[in-house]
Amino acid sequence: MRDKQAQTVKKKSSLDSTFPIIIPKTLFSSTKDKKIYKRYSELVDKKLLNTLSPEEKTELSVINTTLDKLEAPVYDAIYTSLKQFLENKKSSEK
């Protein structure tokens, strides 16, 4: 489960309340993930400085899709934490 692979980070809001943001410990820690990010960075730099070949454009598109899947648990956890925070805030204001 995500809970077993996650750590809770406390962040202060502008309302001086805390809410947890769950970040999976294993995310981006594998050598494969690091290579994907390195290649992504190389392609983005090349795209900004020059132009990409058709093969590189395809590769960048595939990497974008891969990164979206890798990062989804992080964004899902942040979304859930913020949603709970806002629901609690709304309940306490009633």
Buried (B, 14 or more C-beta within 10 A) or exposed (E): EEEEEBEEEEEEEEEEEEBBBBBBEEBBEEEEBEEBBEEBEEBBEBEEEEEBEEEBEEBBEEBEEBBEEBEEBBEEBBEBBEEEBEEEEEEEEE
